[in-house]
Amino acid sequence: MDEWSILDEVDVVARWPADHKKAVLEAGAKWKERKEGLEALNTIIEQNPRLSTATMTVYGELMDEIRKILDRESNIVVVTTAIRTVELLARGLRSKFAGFIGMVVPFLIKRAKDKKKNVRDAILAAMAAVADTTSAERLQKDVVEWFGIPSPESKQTLLAFLFAYWCRQFHPDIPFVKAVAPLVVTASSESDVTVREKACQALGALKRLMGDAISAFLVPISTETAKMEKIQQYVGEAAEEFQKFQKSQPKTVASSINNGITVADEGSSEGLQTSEGAATSSAMDPWDISDPEDVAKKIDKSVESQLVDKNWKERVAGGESVKKSMHGVLRIELSERLLEILKTLIKVIEKDVNVNVAALAASILTDCAKKARFAFSSIAHRSFPVVFDKLKDKKAVLRDALVEYCDEAANTTPLSAYSESIITALASKNPQTRQQTALFLARFYAKNDTKTVEIDVVKQLGEHILKTTNDADKEVREAALRIVAAIQKSLGESVAKRLMADIYEDKLKAEKIPTIIEELVKDYGSSATPEMLRLAKHYKLGSAPSRPPPTTARPAPTATRPPSTTSRAPAARSSAPSAPAPRPSTATVTRRAPSPKVPPPPPTATVAPKKFVARPAPNFGTTKPKGTVAPTPIPTVPANRPGAVGRGAPPTSLSSSRPTSSGGPVRIQPVKPNVVRRVTAPGAPTVPPGPAKPIGIARPMTSTSSGAPATSSRSRIAAPSSSRPGTASGIARPPSNSRIARPPGTGTSSRPGSRPASRNE
C-alpha cells in the first residue's frame, strides 16, 4: 500500500516558525538566514510528506519567493536549498503542484547551465519530481526551448533528465517523443564529447521504451556504427534503471484482475500504468509515428525529361536523382508530381530494353511502396500486369528487382485487387513468367494465416493453381506445389484438401507437400507476418468472405414441387386415365415460407380488339401441280432433213404415244438443264415431226457431215467420226444457215479425227 496515501494532510506553512518564514519571504535577510529558513521548511516537509491541499494560496507567496531566489540569488548554497524545497513541495502536493510548474520550471532550466555539479544534480532531482506531477504534453514546450540554450552544461543536464524520465516510463508519449527525439539525435553530433555521450544514453533509454520503432528517428545517424553501438549498450543500462524504479514503487491500493492494469493512487498523475507497456511499445511501428514528407520537392525539375531520354545514361541519372530524394525518409507523401514520375517508371519497366534502367526503376518503386504503404495501392494495381509479364526476363539483375518489388507491393493492397493479373500470368505462354508468378503467390500465402487469408480469392485461384500443377514445365509444377503447401500452412490441412482435392489424390504430389511446408515455416514462421496483419487490419480482411454470398433460393426437390399452372401449358390427356400421384407427407417435407405477393398494377384503359372476320381464299384459276414446269413443246423437224426417212416407228405412232393439247390431259415433263433443244432457224421450211426420241447430251463434234445414215440404234449420241449421211442416233443436225458458228475449212472434217470413236459404235 502507498504510504503517502494513508498519511494525513499537514499544513506545513502554518508550522513553519515565524522568524524563518520572515527571513525567506521578506527582503533584506542575509543569505545564511534565507538558507536556514528554507532548511527549516524542508525539515518540516520531510517529517510530513503529504501536504495540505485545503487551500493552495498559502503556497503562492512561497513559490514566488523561490522563483526570485532561482532567478537572482548568487549564493550556490541558497540556490541548492531552494531547489530542494521545490522537489519536496512537488512530492508532497503531487498532482496539485501542476499549477506552479510555470513559475519554477523555466528558472530551473535557466539554472541548469551552472557549472557546479551539485546545482545540476539538484535540478535533475527537482525536474524528476515535477515531471511526475504532470503530463509530457505540459513539459514539451519547456523541454524544446531548453534545447535552444547553447551551454554544454545545460544540454548535459537536459539529456540526463530525459534519460531518467524515459527510464521511469511504461509507455512513450508519441507527440512528446516526436517533438524531442529529433533534437536528441541532433545533440548526438554536438562538438562536446559529454553531450554526445549523454545523447546516446538518452536514445538508449528511448529505445528501451520504443524498441525498433526508434529507427524512425535514427535515420540521420544510422550509418554511424559507433553511435549505434553505444545506443544499444545504453539500452541494457536503461532496462536496469527501469527495474530499480519498479522495485522502489510502493504497492498499489488495488489491482485490476481482469486486464492486469495497475491502478495508481488518486494523487498520482500517472493514472493507469501497466507492466506490459514496455512490451506493447516494443511492437510499435516507426512508420506510424513519422510524419509524411513530400520528396517531390527535392527532385530536380529535369527528371521527367531525363527518364524518357534516348540516352540510357541520362535515364539512369534521372532514376538516381529520384532514388536519392527518398534516402533518409521513413514515410513519404505521394504528391501529384511524384505519382506521374512513378507512372513513367512503370513505362520504363515495360518498354526499356536496358535491364539496368528497368532494374533501377523497379528499385525506386520498391522504396515508394515501402515508405508510402497503403497510399501506393493505385500504383501497385497499375504495375502488376506489367511486372508479371516482365518476370520472363532471364537477366538476374532485372528479375530479382522485380521479385522484390512484387513482395513489397503486395503489402500495400489486398490480393483480391489484382487476382485477375495473377490468373493471366499463370496462363502465360512463357514458362518463366508462370514459374515466377507461382513462386510469388507461394511466398504471399506463406506469410498469412487463417486470420488474414481471403477465402474467396483462394477459391477463385484454385482452378488455375490445379492447372499449373499439371504444367508441361517441371519448374512450373514445383512452384505450383509450393502454392498448395503455402495454402495448407496458412489455412490448415483439412481446408487445403477440400480446396485442392485433385492434388492430394495424386500420391506423388502429396508426398512432397509436408517437406515444403517445413521449409515455409522455417522461413516465414507459423503465424502471419506483421505486414500481413497490418494489411488485414487496414482493409478488414480475414478468412470470411469479403462479400456476402448471393441470397438466391435453391430449387425445391422435384417430388415436392407443386406443378405450375401459369407458366406451363397443360399436357395432352392420355386416352387411359392415370392414377393420381400420391401427395407428399407434410411431416417430412419442409416447405419454404410463401414469398410476399406483389400487388397487381392498377387497371388501365385498354382498347377492345377488333373481331376476327374469316375471308375466303383468293381464286387464281386452274391450280398448277407443285414442283412441275410448263410442258415441253413438240420439236419440229425440217422435211428436207437427210436421214429423216426410215427412223424406225412410223409417224402415226406419235399421235398414239404422245398426248396432244386437243385430246386428254397433257403430260408434264420436267426441264432437263443439260439437254440441248432443237432450234428452228428463221426462214427455214418446216418438217413434219418424226418419231419422238430423247434428246442427246451435247458433245463436241468432230465431223461436219450431215448426210450419213444411221449405223446403230443403240446409242443416243451421234458418232463424231462418221462421214456418211445421217447419224446413229438420229439427232437432227442444224442446217448450214444455223446460228452455231462453224470453223472455216474445206473437205468433210474441220479437224483431224484424232479422237477415238464412241464406245457405242
ABEGO torsion letter per residue (X at the ends): XBAAAABBBBBAAAABBAAAAAAAABBGBBAAAAAAAAAAAAAAAAABABBBAABAAAAAAAAAAAAAAAAABABAAAAAAAAAAAAAAAAAAEAAAAAAAAAAAAAAAAAAABABAAAAAAAAAAAAAAAAABBAAAAAAAAAAAAABABAAAAAAAAAAAAAAAAABABBBAAAAAAAAAAAAAAAABABAAAAAAAAAAAAAAAAAAEAAAAAAAAAAAABAAAAAAAAAAAAAAAAAAAAAAAABBBBABBBAAAGBBBBBAABAAEBBBAAAAAAAAABBAAAABBBBBAAAABBAAAAAAAABABAAAAAAAAAAAAAAABGBABBBBBAAAAAAAAAAAAAAAABABAAAAAAAAAAAAAAAAAAEAAAAAAAAAAAAAAAAAAABABAAAAAAAAAAAAAAAAABBAAAAAAAAAAAAABABAAAAAAAAAAAAAAAAABBAAABBAAAAAAAAAAAAAAAABABAAAAAAAAAAAAAAAAAAEAAAAAAABAAAAABAAAAAAAAAAAAAAAAAAEABBBAAAAAAAAAAGBEABBABBBBABBBBBBAAABBBBAAABBBBBBBABBBBBBBBBBAAABBBBBBBBBBBBBBBBBBBBBBBBBBBBBBBAEBBBBBGBBBBBBBBBBBAABBGABGAEBBAAAAAAABBBAABEBBBBBBBBAABBBBBBBBGBBBBBBBBBBBBBBBBBBABABAABBBABAABABBBAABABBEBAAGBBBBBAABABBBBBEBEABABBBABBBBAAX
